[in-house]
């Protein structure tokens, strides 16, 4: 079927124009209809010339961590907004453009990608696409909302502790944290190199797969998926759930067993107890990036983010090296526990997404709650996917499948099977 990209673009631009101005500012850090039309015209020219473009017609928003030639990569901060424009595209952006995708605006985020809730005091916090007044999830907040509202088909994001899966959950879309080395991170501004992972969010599983394959630069293997052997964590991931989430998860597990999948409880309490390693490593690596800017950030930064960076100042000498060594042991433990299983299953979040108002009042507690389950996957160097649940109202994407590093293809196929 032939696609008239210019018609697609005008319809999408009209949707954006219909939004209240404050909402547009909260979703996009940069949005130029003129630039989008110009790039759409060039893509159309290439398409008509017969160029092979598997993503032609796809609109993709770009998290403000990815370099785009001629654009400032501000990472949601006033500090980095003073940087010169990028001279070239991030590798992932370049691959998508070569495949015919149209970059549809630069999207807002938690400052420096250092939050799981999506608050930003500089340009505003967008509401969830599913419910008024609810957090968008972070840090890839604007991207998830842009997909959830139907402004575009997919969004580029990053995931250091859940920043693709949490906003996917809060907006009822698909989000994948790939294995860390699957997507080339060249041209993506860092937060913590031990955990930072690039990946997409999308309106459906097929779009998610297509975008991820192009970002990765290689096809993902496809194998038949039969009854799945699923680990259900105990002592971590599924402990201390909000009552409504616990009831929903129990029903979802029962439904999977009825479909013929094998679900087995596995003790992962030791993994949950190692959560503090994330906090230590991320804070120390972020502080290494911003140590010369702390005084300036006192004046123009988000104080909630600055406080998290400054946690590194409380760490004793050698704490980072010790935390990385301990993490290696946790990764090995997780891989041993997952021997004989295809994947593990847990709620993406231990509670439903809270309101923006409540989160501003209790940031530390609610930010930690949003990050709890997702960041454990980063801790064990795994891959994970959040998929729409279909049995919640609002329809948050509360189901998370995860597995050891390298099982991205299996997770995608499993998610498509059980969605």
N, C-alpha and C positions, 0 to 999 in steps of 0.2 A: 504494500500500500504506500503510495507516494505521500510525503509529508510536506505541507506548505509551511516552512518554518516561520516565515514572516507573519502568517496568520496566528500561529501558535504563540509567537512572541507578543503580538499585540493583545491577544486575549490575556496573557499572563501579566503584561504591563497594566492592563485595565484593572486587574484584581488588586495589584499593589497600589495603584492610584486611588482605589476605592477605600483603602484603609485609612483610619484617622492618622494624622501626621505623627502624633506621639507614638503610635504603634509602629509605623514605618521606621522611625528613628530607633526604636527599641529592637527591631529585628535586624536592620541593616546598618552597618557602619559606613558603607558606600553603596549607592545605587544610582546608576546613570542610565536612564532609558536611551540616551543618544549612543552611549558606548555599546549597549546591548544590541541596539538595532544595527549598528555598524558591523559588529562581529557576526550577527546573524546573517547579514547580507553576504559577508565573505564566506561563511560556511555554506550558504546556498550556492554561491558561485562554484565552490569546490565540489559540492554534491552534483551539480548539473554537469560538471566537467568529467564526471565518472569516477571521482576519487572514492576509494573504499572507506566508508566511515560508519562503523557498526553502531555508534551512539548518536547518529544524526537525528536531530529533533528533540534530544533530551536536554532539559534545562536543569542545571546544577548550581546551587549556591555554594559559596566558598567561605569557610571559616576564616576569620581575620588573623589566622596564624600562617596561612599559606601565601607565599609570594606570588604576585601576579605582576608581570612587567608593567611599569608605569604607575603602579598603585603602592600606597604606603601600607606596610604590614604593621598594624598598631597593637595587635594582641589584646584588644579591648582596653587599652590603657592610654592615659594622657602622656605618659612618659615616652612611649614608643611612637606616638602620633607625630612626634617631632623628627622622626627619622626621614631620610630621603626615600623616594619611591624605589621599589625593587627594579633591578636591571633586567631580570629574566623571570620566567615562570618557575615555580616549584616543579620538580620532576613529575609529580602526580597530576598537577594541573596541565602540564605540557602534554602528557599522555592522553588525558581526557579531551583536550582541544584537538589533538591529532586524530582522535577517533570520532570527531564530529559533535561532541557535547558543547553546549553553549553555557558559558559561565554567567550566572544570573544573580549578580550582586554579591557583595562581601557581607558576611553575617556577623552579628554581635556575639559576645561571649563573656564569660567571667574573666575578669582581669588576669592576664598571663595564663589563662586556663587553669587557675588554681582554686576551683570550687566545684562542688557537685550539684549546686542548686540553681545557678544561672543568674544570680543577682549582679547588677552592674550599676554603680551610682553615677557613672559618667554620661551614659546615653540612655539609661532607663532599662527596666527589666521587662521583656515581653511576657505576656500571659501564655499559659498552655493553650494550644490550639483546641483542646478538648473541653476546657472548663475555665470560666472567668475567675480571675484572682488567684489561680493556682500557678505554682512555679513552673518554668519551662524546662527545668533540669539543666545541669551544666556539665562541663563548661560550654559545650557546643549548642548553646541555647537558641540563638537566632536561626541557625541552620535547621534544627528540628522543627521549630515553629513554621519556617518557610515551607517545609514539606507537609507538615500537618495541616496547614491552611490551604494546601493545594496551589501555592504560588509557583512551585517548581516540582520536579520529579525526584530529585535526590539532593543531598547536601554533603559536602566534604567536612569532616570533623577530625578530631583527635581524641585519644583516650589514654590518660595517664592513670586514672583511678576509677574510670566509669563514664568518661565524658562523651562517649558515643551512646552507650546503653541507657544511661539515666535520662537524657533528654528524649531518646527514642521512646522510653517507657512513659514519660510524662505527656507525650504528644501522640501516642498510639500508632507509631510507625515502626519500621524495621531498622535495627542498628546493629552493626557487627564490630567487635574489637578483634581484628585479625591477629595472627601470630605476629610478634613485633617486627620481624624482619621481612614480612611479606611485601610491604609497600615501601618503596624508597622514600626516605624522609628528607632528602635534599631540598632545601628551600622552605622548610617548615620551621618556624621559630620554636625553640625548645623550652621546656619547663624542667623536666627531669629525664635525662637520657636513659636511665635504667628502665624506665617504664613507658615513655612516650610512644604512642602507636597511632599511625594514620589509618583512616578508614572512612567508609561512607554510611549514611543513613538514607533510607528510601521509602517510597510509598508502598512498595510490594517486594516480594522475594525475588522475582525475576529481575527487576531493576537493580536491586541490591547486588545480585550476583554479577550482572553485566558491568556495573560500574567498578566493582571490586576487581574483576578480571582485568579490566583495562588499567586500573591503578597499579595492580601487581605486575603487569607486563607479561603475564603468562596465563594459560588456561588452567582452571582448577579441574582435577580429575573427577570423572563422574562414574560412580559405581552403583549397582542396585542396592537399595536399602531395604532390608527385611526387618523382622522384629528386632528392636533395639535393646541392648543391655545397658541399663541406666543406673548410675549410682545416685542415691539420694543422701546428701550429707547429713550427718548428725553432729551436734556440738558446734557447728558453724554453718552459716548460710541459712539454715532453717530454724535456728533457735530464736527465741524472743521476738516472734513475729507479731504484728498487730493482729487482733482477733479476726478481723475480716480477711486479712491476707492469709492467715493460717487456715481458715475454713476454705477459702478459694483454692489454696495450694493442695490441700488434702483431696478436694474433689477432682482437681486436675490430675493428680497422681492416680486416683481411682479410675478415671477415664482412660488414661494411658494403659493401665493394666488390662482394662476391658478390651482395648484394641490389640492386645497380644504382646505388648512390650513387657520386658522383665525389669522391675524396679527393686533394687536392693539397698538397704540402709548401710551406709559406710561411715565410720567414725572419723570425722575431720576436725575434732576439737583442737588438736595441736596446731592446725593451720589457722584457725580462728584466733588462737592465743598469740599468734605471731604478727597480728595486725600492726602493732607499733613499729615494725620494721618499715612499712610504707611511709609512715609519718616522718621517720628519721631520714630515710634516703631522699624522699622528695624535697623536704625542707632544706637539707644540706646541699643538694644539687641546685635547687632554685636560688639559694643564698649565694652560691658560687657565681651565678649569672648576674645577680643584682646587688652584690655587696658594695659596689661603688655608687649605687643610686639610692641607698636607703634614706639618706637625708632628704633627697628630692621627693621620694615617695611619701615621706611624712607630710609633705605639703600637697601633693597632687594625686596620691595613690588611694586605692580602696583600703581603709584601715583593717578590714577583715583579712584581706590578702596579705598585707604587710605583716600582720601578727603571725600568720602561718609561716611566712618566710623567716621571721625573726626567731621562731622556735629553734632554728639551727644554732643560734647564739647560746642556747642553754645546754648544748650537747658537749660532752667531754671530748678531749682529744682522742682520736681513734674510733669514735663512735660510728662514723660512716663506713669505714673498712670492716668493722665488726658486724654491722648490720648487713652489709653485702654478703659476707661470708655466711651469716645465719640464714639469709634468704636462699642461698644456694642449697642449703640443707632442706629448707622447706620445699623448694622446687622438686628436689629428688624424692622427698616423702610423698608429695602429691602424685608424681608420676608412678610411684610404686603402688599407691592406693588405687590408681586408675587402671592398673594392669587387668585385663579381662573385661573392661567396660568400654563401651563406645563413647560415653559422655556422662556428665553429671547434670543434674537438674535442680534448680532453686528459683525462688522468686527473684526478680531483678532487684526489687526494693523490699526491705522488711516492713514497710508501711506504705500506704498510698501517698502520693505526692501532696505535701502540705500547701497552705496558702502562702502567697508572697508576704503578706502581713505577718503571719506567724513566724516565717523564716527570718524576716528582718529582726523580729523580737528575740528569737532563740537561735541565732545563726549557728553557733558551735554545735549544739545538740542535733539540730535537724540536718545540717550539712554532713555531720558524721553518720547520721542514720541513712541518708541518701547514698553515701559512698560505701557503706559497710560491705555489702555483698559483692558489688562490682569490683572494688579495689582488691579483694582477696584473689580474684582471678589474675589481676596484674601481678600480685605478689608471687603467685605460683607460675608466672610466665606462661599463662594459658591463652587460649583464644575463646571467644564467647559471642553469643548472639542473643539479642532481645527481640522477641517477636510478638505481634499483636495477640492478645489473649482471647478476644471474641466473646468472653463471658463475664465481663466486668462493665459497670456503668459508673463513670465514663470508661471508655474502652482503652484503658491504659495497657501498654505492652509489658505486662508484668512477668512473663515467663522467660527465664534465662537458661539457655543450654551452654555448657562450657566443657572444655576438654584440654588435655595437655597441648602444648605448642605443636603446630604442624597438622592439626586435624581440621583445618578450616573447611575443606571441601566436605568432609563428613558432617560437620555441624550444619552447613548450609542445606545439605540434602535431608538431614534429620529434621531440621526446622520446617522445611517445605513439606515433609511427610506428616508431621503432627500438627501443623498450624490449623 
